[in-house]
Every structure is written in structure tokens, then in C-alpha cells.
Amino acid sequence: MPEVSPKNLTSPKALTRRKNQTATINRRPILGIWRLGRAIHQSDFSELTLAQPADALGSPRWDYVLRRGEGGNEMESLRQIRQFTTCATQVFHPNLVAVLDASDSGSSPFLVMPRLEGTTMQHHLDHQPPKALPVGLWLVRQVSQALEAMHVAGWVHGDVKPENVMVGSTGHVTLIDLGFAERIHSAPNRLFRGTPEYAAPESVSGQSVTLPASDIFSLGRMLWRWMTKVNVPNELQLSPVAELVEKMIAESPNDRPTAAHISRELLRLEIESLGCHIEPDRRSRRAA
């Protein structure tokens, strides 16, 4: 690596390079008080772009993510941005995505979120080695706690799935993408919004008012996905988890437990499975 000195920094080549970099940054589009960087994700209704404050000229840091409408359905894109923003400004929880700025006026509505470190839970399920049972329970419990906060505040997420959960390097979980969020008991909508693989039957049919129990069904599907990807020293440890999942994915919404109950149960199972993970024959001795 060449030695860095004041002479090197002020050489004609270095000055030209810095001028070119500054010119490139200056050409980046500005939206509100934000300078836009590269796009990092695109869906049918939105595009996610790295962002930085417009006055941070020359900064290498892109600590924010800006979401704006994308695709041909402008009304749906705007609806999602408004739902996302309204929900995020009414529900605050460490495991729920936050909105820092938003605008639904003008030709390009947008919202701005912190840039989250880590990868999606889907990536962990698809590409990471199996985790210990208590770790899987801990990750799902954090999602349950975020849903509990949403439900208490009168909101339903509407699209709970591993792709909408970010897992940081320390294991901190953040439930993201509130574009499909609805107020509890909103009128039935025949336009299905969500992911069929994780959606509750009443959500797919479009014949029921919006219920917290629909999120519980999706969370149950997610929990079971994790149970197929964990290491367990004793298969008996999966039995109480399977019983909980069965309740969460009950056909009738009225038969499903609340998010608060699930959070408590997952914490209990987490502690119990941690003991069994440390001492593998512990549960078999208790059963005897």
C-alpha cells in the first residue's frame, strides 16, 4: 500500500480524482432534504434507495434508506407509503422499523428509514448454518414482541414473513415493511395484499375484517420454518413448540393466541430449551 503523505493528497491526480468524486455526488438527485444514492431493492410498488442528508456533501456515509413509489399503480404506491408512515408514527418499539421523514405531496412521495445492519431472516433460513433451538425461539420472539406493540396500538402488519424481518449481527431483530399495515377491524378488502405462503385463510379470502389473529397465523408459519432449521440435542424439545405452532395456525382466528401470550410462551420455551441445550439429557431425565 503506498505511503499517504500531504504531498500525495495534494498531487494533481489526487485533486482531479476528488473533483470527479465531488462532481458525481453533486449530480445525484435530491428529494426533499435527502441526496439519493444507489438503489438496493425494487418491488412492484416501491424502490429502496440509499440516502444521506443533502448537506452532507462529500460524505462517504449512506446511513439512511429512502422508499418511494415505483411501478404503474401510483395510487397503490401512495397508499402504501401513507399506511407505512401513519403506522410507524403511532407505534414505537425496538423491534419495529422507524420512519424518520416522509412526504406524500408532490410528484414523488417518499419516506426515510434508518439503514439497518444485517440480513433478512429469509437469508438466514436459506443460507446460514442451522442455529440452536433457543436462538431460533429468541429471534421469533422479537418479531412477536413487535407485533404485540402493533396490536396494542390498533394495527395489523399484514405481511409477516422472513423477508420482512432484518436480523443484525448481534441477533437484534427488526420487523420491517409496513406498507400493508391496516387498522384493526378495517373493512374486508377483496384485493389480497400479502404473501400466500404465510397468509391466513381469512386474509386470502378477503371476506373478513382485519384481525390481529391474521398476523399470528403468519408468525406461526414463520416459527415452524425455524423449527425445520434448528439443531436440537433432543427431539422431545420440539414437542411444546409444535403444540404452540398448532394453536397459532388454527383455522378459526378466534382459536389463535394473542401476540402477548406467544411472547410469554416463547420466552418460557427459550429458557427451558437453553437449559436442555447446555445439558442435553436434562429433558429426558425430567420426563423419566
C-alpha positions as CSV (number, residue, x, y, z in Angstrom):
1,M,0.0,0.0,0.0
2,P,1.6,3.4,-1.0
3,E,2.5,5.7,1.8
4,V,0.0,8.5,2.3
5,S,1.5,12.0,2.7
6,P,0.3,15.6,2.4
7,K,2.2,15.6,-0.9
8,N,0.2,12.6,-2.2
9,L,-3.1,14.1,-1.1
10,T,-2.5,17.3,-3.0
11,S,-1.0,15.8,-6.1
12,P,-2.7,16.8,-9.4
13,K,-4.0,13.2,-9.8
14,A,-5.5,13.2,-6.3
15,L,-7.1,16.6,-6.8
16,T,-8.6,15.5,-10.1
17,R,-9.9,12.3,-8.5
18,R,-11.5,14.2,-5.6
19,K,-13.1,16.7,-8.0
20,N,-14.5,13.9,-10.1
21,Q,-16.0,12.3,-7.0
22,T,-17.5,15.5,-5.8
23,A,-19.0,16.1,-9.3
24,T,-20.5,12.7,-9.3
25,I,-22.1,13.3,-5.8
26,N,-23.4,16.7,-7.0
27,R,-25.1,15.0,-9.9
28,R,-27.1,12.7,-7.6
29,P,-30.8,13.5,-7.4
30,I,-32.1,15.4,-4.4
31,L,-35.5,14.6,-2.9
32,G,-36.7,16.8,0.0
33,I,-33.7,17.2,2.3
34,W,-32.1,13.9,1.1
35,R,-29.5,13.1,-1.5
36,L,-30.2,9.7,-3.2
37,G,-27.6,7.0,-3.7
38,R,-27.8,3.6,-5.4
39,A,-31.0,1.5,-5.5
40,I,-30.8,-1.5,-3.2
41,H,-34.2,-3.1,-3.7
42,Q,-37.1,-2.8,-6.1
43,S,-40.6,-4.4,-6.0
44,D,-43.9,-3.9,-7.8
45,F,-44.8,-0.8,-5.8
46,S,-41.7,0.6,-4.3
47,E,-38.0,1.2,-4.7
48,L,-35.5,1.4,-1.9
49,T,-32.5,3.7,-2.3
50,L,-29.6,4.6,-0.1
51,A,-29.8,8.2,1.1
52,Q,-27.8,10.8,3.1
53,P,-28.7,14.4,4.1
54,A,-28.3,16.7,1.2
55,D,-25.9,18.9,3.2
56,A,-23.6,16.0,3.8
57,L,-21.8,16.8,0.6
58,G,-18.7,14.6,0.1
59,S,-19.6,12.2,3.0
60,P,-18.9,8.5,2.3
61,R,-21.7,7.6,4.7
62,W,-25.1,6.4,3.5
63,D,-26.9,5.7,6.8
64,Y,-30.5,6.0,5.6
65,V,-32.9,4.2,3.2
66,L,-35.5,6.1,1.2
67,R,-38.6,4.4,-0.1
68,R,-40.6,5.9,-2.9
69,G,-43.3,4.7,-5.2
70,E,-42.4,2.5,-8.2
71,G,-44.4,0.8,-11.0
72,G,-47.6,1.8,-12.8
73,N,-50.0,1.8,-9.9
74,E,-49.4,5.2,-8.4
75,M,-52.5,5.1,-6.1
76,E,-51.4,1.8,-4.5
77,S,-47.8,3.1,-4.1
78,L,-49.1,6.2,-2.4
79,R,-51.5,4.2,-0.2
80,Q,-48.6,2.0,1.0
81,I,-46.4,5.0,1.8
82,R,-49.2,6.6,3.8
83,Q,-50.0,3.4,5.7
84,F,-46.4,2.8,6.4
85,T,-45.8,6.3,7.7
86,T,-49.0,6.5,9.7
87,C,-48.4,3.2,11.4
88,A,-44.7,3.9,12.2
89,T,-45.5,7.3,13.7
90,Q,-48.1,5.7,16.0
91,V,-46.2,2.5,17.1
92,F,-42.8,2.7,18.6
93,H,-40.9,-0.5,19.6
94,P,-37.2,-1.5,19.5
95,N,-38.1,-4.4,17.2
96,L,-40.2,-2.3,14.7
97,V,-38.9,-0.2,11.9
98,A,-38.9,3.5,12.4
99,V,-39.7,6.4,10.0
100,L,-37.6,9.5,10.2
101,D,-39.1,11.6,7.5
102,A,-41.9,11.4,5.0
103,S,-43.8,13.4,2.4
104,D,-46.9,12.3,0.5
105,S,-47.2,15.5,-1.5
106,G,-45.6,16.4,-4.8
107,S,-44.8,14.1,-7.7
108,S,-42.6,11.7,-5.8
109,P,-44.0,10.7,-2.3
110,F,-41.4,9.1,-0.1
111,L,-40.4,8.0,3.4
112,V,-37.0,7.7,5.0
113,M,-35.8,4.9,7.5
114,P,-32.6,4.2,9.2
115,R,-30.3,1.8,7.3
116,L,-30.4,-1.4,9.2
117,E,-27.3,-3.6,9.6
118,G,-27.6,-7.3,8.9
119,T,-29.5,-9.6,6.5
120,T,-33.1,-10.8,6.2
121,M,-34.4,-13.7,8.2
122,Q,-35.1,-15.4,4.9
123,H,-31.4,-15.2,4.1
124,H,-30.6,-16.9,7.5
125,L,-33.1,-19.7,6.7
126,D,-31.8,-20.2,3.2
127,H,-28.0,-19.7,3.5
128,Q,-26.9,-19.8,7.1
129,P,-26.0,-22.9,9.1
130,P,-28.7,-24.3,11.4
131,K,-28.9,-22.5,14.8
132,A,-29.5,-23.8,18.2
133,L,-33.2,-24.1,19.2
134,P,-33.1,-21.3,21.9
135,V,-31.6,-18.9,19.3
136,G,-34.4,-19.6,16.8
137,L,-37.0,-19.1,19.5
138,W,-35.3,-15.8,20.6
139,L,-35.4,-14.5,17.0
140,V,-39.1,-15.3,16.5
141,R,-39.9,-13.9,20.0
142,Q,-38.6,-10.5,19.0
143,V,-41.0,-10.5,16.0
144,S,-43.8,-11.4,18.3
145,Q,-43.0,-8.5,20.6
146,A,-43.1,-6.1,17.7
147,L,-46.5,-7.5,16.7
148,E,-47.7,-7.2,20.3
149,A,-46.9,-3.5,20.2
150,M,-48.6,-3.0,16.9
151,H,-51.8,-4.9,18.0
152,V,-52.0,-2.9,21.3
153,A,-51.8,0.3,19.2
154,G,-54.6,-0.9,16.9
155,W,-52.6,-2.0,13.9
156,V,-52.1,-5.3,12.0
157,H,-48.9,-5.7,10.0
158,G,-50.5,-7.7,7.2
159,D,-47.4,-9.3,5.6
160,V,-45.4,-11.1,8.3
161,K,-42.7,-13.3,6.6
162,P,-39.0,-13.9,6.9
163,E,-38.2,-11.5,4.1
164,N,-39.7,-8.7,6.2
165,V,-37.5,-9.3,9.2
166,M,-34.0,-8.0,9.4
167,V,-31.5,-9.8,11.7
168,G,-28.5,-7.8,12.9
169,S,-25.0,-9.3,13.6
170,T,-25.8,-9.3,17.3
171,G,-29.2,-11.1,16.8
172,H,-31.3,-8.0,17.1
173,V,-34.5,-8.3,15.0
174,T,-36.4,-5.6,13.3
175,L,-39.8,-6.1,11.7
176,I,-39.9,-4.0,8.5
177,D,-42.2,-3.0,5.6
178,L,-45.4,-1.6,7.0
179,G,-46.8,-0.9,3.5
180,F,-49.6,-3.5,4.0
181,A,-50.4,-2.4,7.6
182,E,-54.1,-1.8,8.3
183,R,-56.1,-0.6,11.3
184,I,-57.7,-3.4,13.3
185,H,-61.3,-4.1,12.1
186,S,-60.8,-2.4,8.8
187,A,-63.5,-3.4,6.3
188,P,-62.8,-6.5,4.2
189,N,-60.8,-5.9,1.0
190,R,-61.1,-8.3,-1.9
191,L,-57.7,-7.1,-3.2
192,F,-55.4,-9.5,-1.5
193,R,-52.2,-7.9,-0.1
194,G,-49.6,-10.2,1.4
195,T,-47.7,-13.4,0.7
196,P,-49.8,-16.5,0.1
197,E,-47.3,-18.8,1.7
198,Y,-47.7,-17.1,5.0
199,A,-51.1,-15.5,4.8
200,A,-54.0,-16.6,7.0
201,P,-57.1,-18.2,5.3
202,E,-59.3,-15.2,6.2
203,S,-56.8,-12.8,4.6
204,V,-56.7,-14.7,1.3
205,S,-60.4,-15.0,1.1
206,G,-60.9,-11.2,1.6
207,Q,-64.1,-11.8,3.5
208,S,-63.1,-10.9,7.0
209,V,-62.3,-7.6,8.7
210,T,-58.6,-7.0,9.5
211,L,-57.7,-9.0,12.6
212,P,-54.5,-9.4,14.7
213,A,-55.1,-13.1,14.5
214,S,-54.0,-13.0,10.9
215,D,-50.6,-11.8,11.9
216,I,-50.5,-14.7,14.4
217,F,-51.1,-17.2,11.7
218,S,-48.2,-15.8,9.6
219,L,-46.0,-15.8,12.7
220,G,-46.8,-19.5,13.3
221,R,-45.8,-20.4,9.8
222,M,-42.5,-18.5,10.3
223,L,-41.9,-20.2,13.6
224,W,-42.3,-23.6,12.0
225,R,-39.9,-22.7,9.3
226,W,-37.4,-22.0,12.0
227,M,-38.1,-25.4,13.7
228,T,-37.0,-27.1,10.5
229,K,-33.7,-25.2,10.6
230,V,-32.5,-25.7,14.2
231,N,-30.2,-28.1,15.9
232,V,-31.8,-29.9,18.9
233,P,-29.9,-32.3,21.2
234,N,-33.2,-34.0,22.0
235,E,-36.2,-34.2,19.6
236,L,-38.6,-34.0,22.6
237,Q,-37.7,-30.3,22.8
238,L,-39.7,-29.7,19.6
239,S,-43.0,-31.1,21.0
240,P,-44.0,-28.0,23.0
241,V,-43.0,-25.7,20.1
242,A,-45.1,-27.8,17.7
243,E,-48.1,-27.5,20.1
244,L,-47.7,-23.7,20.1
245,V,-47.5,-23.6,16.3
246,E,-50.6,-25.7,16.0
247,K,-52.6,-23.1,18.1
248,M,-51.1,-20.2,16.1
249,I,-52.2,-21.6,12.7
250,A,-55.7,-22.7,13.9
251,E,-58.3,-22.5,11.2
252,S,-60.5,-20.1,13.2
253,P,-59.0,-16.7,14.1
254,N,-60.8,-16.9,17.4
255,D,-58.8,-20.0,18.4
256,R,-55.4,-18.4,17.9
257,P,-53.5,-17.0,20.9
258,T,-52.6,-13.3,21.2
259,A,-49.1,-11.9,20.5
260,A,-48.7,-11.2,24.2
261,H,-49.4,-14.8,25.1
262,I,-47.0,-16.0,22.3
263,S,-44.2,-13.7,23.5
264,R,-44.5,-15.2,27.1
265,E,-44.6,-18.8,25.8
266,L,-41.6,-18.3,23.5
267,L,-39.7,-16.8,26.4
268,R,-40.5,-19.7,28.6
269,L,-39.6,-22.2,25.9
270,E,-36.4,-20.3,25.1
271,I,-35.2,-20.5,28.7
272,E,-36.2,-24.2,29.0
273,S,-34.5,-25.1,25.7
274,L,-31.4,-23.2,26.7
275,G,-31.1,-25.4,29.7
276,C,-31.6,-28.5,27.6
277,H,-29.1,-27.2,25.1
278,I,-26.4,-26.8,27.8
279,E,-27.4,-30.1,29.4
280,P,-28.8,-32.3,26.6
281,D,-30.2,-35.2,28.7
282,R,-32.0,-32.8,31.1
283,R,-35.4,-33.1,29.5
284,S,-35.2,-36.9,29.2
285,R,-34.4,-37.1,32.9
286,R,-37.3,-34.9,33.7
287,A,-39.6,-37.0,31.6
288,A,-38.5,-40.1,33.4
